[in-house]
Amino acid sequence: MAGGAELGRSSSLTLVSALLRVPFLNEVSSRTTVVQLVGEVLGEPFSVAEHAHPFQHIWNIVEACRRHPEGFDALSHVLGQVEGNSLPMHEVDRIIGDMRTTGLWPDTEYQRLLALLSGVSVPDLPDIYQHVTGAAGHRLPPGSTVAEHLNAANVLNADSNGLPKLLSLIEHLAPTVRADLSAELHAWADAQAGRLGLVAELQSMRARCARRPEVRAESRSTAYLVVLIHPDNPSGQRCRLAHWRQLDLSEGWKPMRGSDVVGDLDEIKHAVAGLIEQVETEWSHLDPDVRIEFVLPNELINLDVDQWPWETTSSIPQPIGTRFPVSVRALERMREDKYHRHWRLRWKRLNSWLQDAGTLPEEANHWAGGQNPDALGGVLMRDMSLLSMVLGEPPEPGSSGLDDVVVGVRDGIPLMLWHRKDCASEEFRDLVKGVLHGEGEPVLERVRLARADARAERKPGHAGNALTVLWDDPDRVVTPTLVRPPKG
């Protein structure tokens, strides 16, 4: 099997017929938009020959998806975003699911696999499943059975080497079960790989799993929950929340996207708390260092997200920022590749300083305020050793503080700090100096401790209660494919 290329070709016509009933694909411009968005999801150019006739154009799209291991997953994701939960989309998803599994192995063989694992307990199964399936894997609820994880993996496209995700999952599961069952699982996988002509690929996967018998976060490794919030209508009264999470970064940044939530700000806060409760529960036995990041557009960049409660219900609410390292990130920079080169240059230098010395020299920070945007841009671009910036004014819409954020984002500053109400206070400036130039704990932990100090000292005006840090890592970008300003 070679991913999409091996999906049953006889089903192409059925899929094209179903796609013709999807309203969004009626116009050639909309079909072209879908092709562009599929390329964004795949992270690489996705070339499809246009055609004025809908049937031929959609046929070309299906054939292009067939040639890419993750093509049909990307197409399904994009159409789900633009078309929503419509009846035509239900049929499209059903057909794609059927195409993924047709001809891989006889149903009797699959039932035998399910019987082998019936009643088996694998404590780390959710983490193993996430590791194997990556962003393509559908999140399963806590307590899902082994069979439910196998079924979910069985409908996914193959890895880039052609190995079906289900075989990869079996190879990762085998070292975690008792020896006799492990041997039977290997025998089952050997038989399937032999029929599919993937013996070498399976053996390579088995060797990697033998070297790494457990797929789990090492003690105090860093795990991430990334939350993207943006207005969902012109009034800004309703927002959309998208989120990604990743526990184990040892094989690169491959965050798993969850379901979106749309609601007013109170509903978004409640949804964020629910996500945090979920990762605290699911990752509790692994003891990772969990970081919470909020990707925000300019108009929301000054939200007090670190002060939101991390529990959905509590008689004594506790702010997220006192329990976790919490930072914000710039949505505008994340979706504009033209800003990434300088961003990466400064991030690399920032990391070098923090890894070597554990702190930033004072000359690497710029205190903004009192400059017009053009002058600030000149200051930043004549000195690439400037790696952080402290705002002179909160970045509210229409303010000079927001202008400073826009310039800093454009010119690659990866670390910015500000007070959400009063950037001129001496207490705030002293706090920032300690965060940037102090010693001991990492920068984000110093920020967390400052927020905890503010709660411990019970001073409403404590600068730690209103401290925002923008900490933006270009190596951990999420793909906000369809995030654009709402149309008025």
Secondary structure, 3 states (H helix, E strand, C coil): CCHHHHCCHHHHHHHHHHHCCCHHHCCHHHHHHHHHHHHHHHCCCCCCCCCCCHHHHHHHHHHHHHCCCCHHHHHHHHHHHHHCCCHHHHHHHHHHHHHHHCCCCCHHHHHHHHHHCCCCCCCCHHHHHHHHHHHHCCCCCCCCCHHHHHHHHHCCCCCCCCCCHHHHHHHHHHHHCCHHHHHHHHHHHHHHHHHHCCHHHHHHHHHHHHHCCCCCCCCCCEEEEEEEEEECCCCCCCEEEEEEEECCCCCCCCCEECCCEEECHHHHHHHHHHHHHHHHHHCHHHCCEEEEEEEECHHHCCCCHHHCECCCCCCCCCEHHHHCCEEEEEHHHHCCHHHHHHHHHHHHHHHHHHHHCCCCCHHHEEECCCCCHHHHHHHHHHCCCCCEEECCCCCCCCCHHHHHHHHHHHCCCCEEEEECCCCCCHHHHHHHHHHHHCCCCCHHHHHHHHHHHHHHHCCCCCHHHHEEEEECCCCCCCCCCCCCCCCC
